């Protein structure tokens, strides 16, 4: 059975917020940067990128 976390991972949330607020990341490989900066896995970095995109969309409305 697959485990589902009921609370979002704090490091992923922080990485997503940082990425949504950080304009200078364009043109750079962001997954390695998120892994290094926040100590997360590649899969968690992808989740953070999705969270950042959702935050940007929500702000645009």
ABEGO torsion letter per residue (X at the ends): XBBBBABBBAAAAAAAAAAAABAAABGBBAAAAAAAAAGBBAAAAAAAAAAAAAAAAAAAX
